[in-house]
């Protein structure tokens, strides 16, 4: 069969020169703005703030912007901290068919390298597109079995970051392949640190960006790897999934469509497996008098991950709450949305939310599970205190390619999420740079911690 690593490397290499149509270029702008929307709130939170203190002496020389502390440094330093921040508040983009968050690591690496070498805006866009192309298609080859033990944003994210880095540094197609091969050995991040307590999960994206930059730089300087790293019997796919990879599915449509044009933009600040239930509840409320006070019970049927990852009746932290369908459904009923406010300490203990949570149950439905991961669905049944039962099958998620967020909705998300981090003028300036200009985004003006953020 065709060597998938070499085929993907060639595709990424060609993204340096192939025609860039308006739709794909606009998708790159949207992805970059969405990256800032999810990254900036994480810049003032652990673990990014702790890493900034821990590694300040290793900042190094360079022109890459670390948005966690606002200083310049080496690409690896900036990529590590920025990607960690980007994966903290659970708003980063999704390639749903591969169960993969490409933006946090791929854009963190690409932007850090582009800033350091003073690349053009077009070069940055092409590197992001190429990194998404390779990462998303590798995810297609190894999912869904990879996700039993591995976290795609940590593993596949390393390869996406490596490709974006290598593209910006002028890699040949062969060097691109070596960057991917090296990155496949650097990839790591298991499910316990995704689903369990602690701060490791955001670091999955941070390490992926850092290791990807290392792989890309090394390959361009002549460091080689096995070009059979992806599909060999003892290679990346075999080691992390139940086969050597479904490469026919991964390569289908290569050079005809590109994944960055089929991304999910997150509309809720929680695990994406909860989204169909939240959207289903919103749909019911649009046609029925369902309020927090009227709830007798809510039962949700979803696919495997809806139950296995999100059945958390008693979350004790913000991280757990973001993966608790009980908490997120209750918070939505009380607050009207599940965004940053829902995970602030006072809200986590809100008596109204806590009283609703025991009324929410979840189970796996075989019919819905059979259509995963191509479709992310939920059946929601709400019983109210007046004896009425309402039912709705939610077949899409808001933000998915089937029901995309409009440009206006994306801008609203950016304004809401980033407004707690930037001065109003900086907020608008960054938006204009990303969406309208041919400049690279650079440093931004943060609020003083003593004023508006108190």
N, C-alpha and C positions, 0 to 999 in steps of 0.2 A: 504494500500500500504506500501511498505518498507519505513521506515523513511529515507529520503534522507540525513539528517544531520548525522545520525549514519552510513549510508552506506559510505558516503564520509570520515567520520572520520576514519573508519576502513581501507579504501583505503590508506589514508595518513599515518596511523600508520604502515601499511605493507610496505610502501616505505622505512622504516628504515632498513628492512632486506631482502626484495625480491631481486632477482638477478638484477644487474644493467648492462644492455647490453651496448655495445660500442656506439650504435647510441644514446641512451638516455643520456649517460654520456657526449658524445661530444656535444649534444644539450645544456646541462647545461653549458659547457664551452663557447659555442657560446653566450648563453644568458648573461653570466657574462661579457664577453668582450664587448658585445653590450651595457650592462648597463654602463660600464665605458666610452664607447664612447659618450653616451648621457649625462652622469652625469658630467663629468669633465668640459665641456664648461659652464654648468649651475652653477658651483661652484664660478665663479667670477661675477655672475649677481644677480640682485634682482629677487625674494625676498629672496633667500638663504642668500645673504650677509647681508641683513637687519635682518633676523632672527638670524644670528650668533651674531650680535651686541646686539640684543634685549634679547637673552636668554643666553648670555655668563656666567652669574652668576649661571645658572642652569645646567651647563655642567655635574656636578656630577663626581663620581669616576667610572673608568672602563677602559677597554682596547680596546674599539671600536673606530675606526678611523672616525673622521669627515673630509671628504674630502673638505669641504667648507673652513675650516680654518687650516687644517692640524694637529689638536690637538686630543688627546685621551679624551674619556669621557664615559658616560653611553650609553648603547645600545639605549635607547629611544631618547636621544639627537642626537646621530649620525644618527639614522634612520630618524628622522624628517627632519634634514637639508639635508642629502644625497638624500632622496627621493624627496624633494622639488627641489633640483638642477637637479635631473634626469628628471623631468617632465617640465623643463623650455624651452628647445630649440626644443621640438617637434620631437625628434628622437627615442623615446622609443618604444619597441617592441609591437606587436599587436596580440591578438588572434581574428582573423577577424570574425569567426562565432559567437562569443559572444560580439563583439564590445567592447573589453576590453584591456587595457594596463597593463599586470600583472607585468612587470619587475620592474618598478620604485619603487613600494612599497614593493613587495615581496622580491626582492633581497636586497633592502636597509635594511629591517628588518633582513633577514637571515644572511647577511654578518656582520652586527653590533653585533648580538647575537653570531655568530660563533667566531668572533674576541675576544669578551669579555670572553667567556668560553674556548677559545683556542681549539675549536673543530677541528676535522680532516677535510681535504679537501673533503673526501668522505661524511662526515656528512653534510657539507655545500651543496654539490651537491644534496643529497637526500632531504634536506629541501627545496631547491629551486624547485625541481621536484614536491614534494608533495604540496607545496604552489600553484604552477601553476595548478596542477591537480584539486584541490578543487576550486580555484578561477575561472578558465576557465569554469568548468562545472556548477558552480552556475550561471555564466553569460549566459550560454546556456539556463538555466531554466527560466530566467526572461526577456530575450531580445526577440524582439526589443522594447517592450512597456516600459520597464524600462527607456529607454533612452529619453523618452519624457520629463521627469522632472529631472532625476537623472544622475549622471556621474559615470559610472561603475568603472572607475579607483579610484574614491574616496570611493565608497560604497563597491563593491566586493573586491577592493584592501585591505580593512581592514581585510576581512576574509582570503585572501591569506597570508597576513603578519602574522596573528595570527597562522595559521597552521604551517608555516615555523618556527616560534618562538617556538611553543609547541613541534614540532618534535625535535629541537635541544636541548631542555631542558629535554627530556626524558619522555614526556607525555605518559600516557596510551591512548588507543583508546577512553575511556570515557572522559578523560581530554581533548583530542583533540576536542571532541564534545562540551564540555563546552566552550573551547576557541572560537569555531565558534559561539556558541550561544551568548557569551558576545560580540564578534566582530560585530554580526549582529545588536546589539543595539548601538554600537559606530559609525556605518557606516553613512556617510552623504556626501553631496556635490551635489548641484543642477545645472541645466543647465544654469541658468542666469550667474552664476560665471564661467561657462565653456565658454559661448559664448559672454559674455559682457566684458566691460573694467575692468581694475584692475589687481591685482596680485594674486587673490585667486586660480586660476586654478592650478598652480604648488603646492600650499599648499594642494590641494585635495590629491595628492599622499603623501605629507609629513605627513599630519594628518593620512592617512590610515596606513602608516608604524608605526608611533608612537602609535596609538590606537591599532594596531594589536599586537605590542610587549607587550603593557599593558595587552591585553586580554590573550595572550599566557602565560605570566608570572603568571598572576592571576590564571588561570585555573590550572597550574601545582602546585600552592600552595594551591589548594583546593577550590577556588571560583567557584561556580556553576552557571549555567544558564538553561533556559528551553531547553530541547533537541528537542522540537518541533518548535524551533525558525524560521526555514526556511520555513516550509510548512503549518503551522497552519493558520486558517482563519484570524487571526489577527497578523500573523508573518511577516517576512522580505519580502517574495515574494509578499504577498497580499498587504502589505503597499507600495510597490515600483513598482508594475507592474499591469497588468490588470487581473491577476489570482493568484492562490496560487502556480503557477510555473509548467512548463512543465518538470517534473522530469524524465519522461521516456526518453525524448530527452537528458537531462543532463547526465543521467547514462548509456546511450547506449555505449557499448564498454568499459565500465570501466574494468580495469585490462587486456584489450586487446591492447589498444593504449593509449598514454598519451599526453596531449596537448603540452608539451614543444617541442615535435618533429614536431609540426604543426604550428609553430609560423611564423609571418610576421616580417621580419627585415626591418625597414624603410630605404628607399633609398633616400627620399627627406625630407627636414626639415620643413614640413608643415603638415596640417591636412591630414590624410590618405584618406579622401573622395575626395581629389584633385588628388591623385595619378593616377587613371585610365586616367584622362585627360592628365596629364603630360606624362605618358607612351605612350598614343595614339599619342600625338604630336611628341614625339621622333620617333615613328614608321613611321609616315608620312614623317618626315624629312629624314629618311633613304632611301626613294625612290622618293622623290620629292624636287624640289628646293625651299623650304620654309624657308625664313629668316625673321628677324624682319622687314626689310625694305620692304618686299614684301606683307605684310599683309593688306588685305582690311577688313576682318572680320573673327572672329572665334566664332563658336557656339558649345556649349557643352551640350549634353543631358546626364543626370545621374539619380541616384535614389533620394529618398526624401532628404537625408542629403546633397547631393551634392548641391542642391538648397537652402534648409532652413538654412544650416550652413555656406555655402561657397559663397553665392551670396553677396559679399561685394565690391561694385564698387569703394568705396573711403576709403580705410583703412587709419587710421591716426596714427597707431603705429605698432611696430613689431608684437605684439600679434595679432592684427587685420589682418595684412598682411599674417600671417601664416594660416589664415582661409579665405583668399580672393582668389577665383579661378581666378579673373581678375588679381590680382597682381602676383600670382605665375606663371600663363601662360606667362604673359608679361616678368617677370624676367627670366623665362627659355629661352625665345627667345633671350633675350639680353645677359645673362650670360652663357647659355649652361647647367646650372644646378641650383637647388634650394637647397642650403645647407646653412651653417652659414653666408657666405658673403652676401647672398640675403637679410638678415635682419639687416645689419649694417646701422646706420643712414644715411650715404651719399648715399647708394644704394637705400634706401627707397624713396629718393627724386630724383632719377635719372630721368632726363627728357625723356629719351628714353623709360623707363618702363612706366612712367606716360602717355606718348602719346599713347602707345599701349593698355592700360587698357580699355578705352572706346570702343575699337573694339571687346572686349570679352563679350559674353553673355552666359547665362546658363539657363537651364530649366529642369524640371523633365520629364522623359519618363516612361510611365506606364509599358512597357515591361521590361525595365531595373530594375525598382523599384520592380517588382514582383519577381526578382531573388536575391534581397538583403535580408539578409546579407550574404548568402552563397557565392554569387558572387558579386564582386565590379567592375562594368563595366561603360564605358562611350562611347558615340558615339560623335566623334569630326568631325566638318565640317569646313574646312579652305577655304576661298575665297581669292585669291591673286589679286594684282593690274593689272595683265595682263588678268584678266577675267576668270582664271581657278579656278575650285572648286575641292578640294580634301576631301575625306571622309574616315573615318576609325572607325570600332567598336573595341574598346579595351576590351577584355574579361577577362583579368587578370591584376594584378599589379605586377611589379617587386618587389621581396621580399616576396610575398605570397608563400604558400607551392606549388602552381601550377607553379610558376616561381621563385624559391628560389635564394637568393643571395649565390654565392659560398663562400667557405672559403676565397679565395683570395679577393673577393669583400668585404667581411666583414672586413678583415684585412685592406683593403684600406680605408674603412669608418672610422675605429678606428684611423688609422694613421692621417687621415685628421682632424677629429673632435677633437682629444685629443692633437694634436701637438701644439695648442695654449696655452695649460695648463701645459705641462710637458716638462722638458728638454729632449733632444733626447735620452740620456742614460736611463732616467726613463721611457720614452715611450716604448722603446724596452724591458726593464726589466719587466715592468708590463705585457706586452703582453706575454712574455715567462712564467711568473708565472701563468697567467690565462690559457694559452693554452697548456702548456707542463709540468708543474710541479705538485707536490702533496702538495705544500705549500698553505697556505691561503694568499690572497692578504693583504698587510698591508699598511703602510704609503708610500707615493710617494713623489718624489722631484719636487716641483713646480718651474716654472720659477720665477726669481725675477721680480717683477712688473716694475722695472726700466730698464730692458734690452730688451730681445727679444719681449716682448708683446707690446712695445711702437710703 
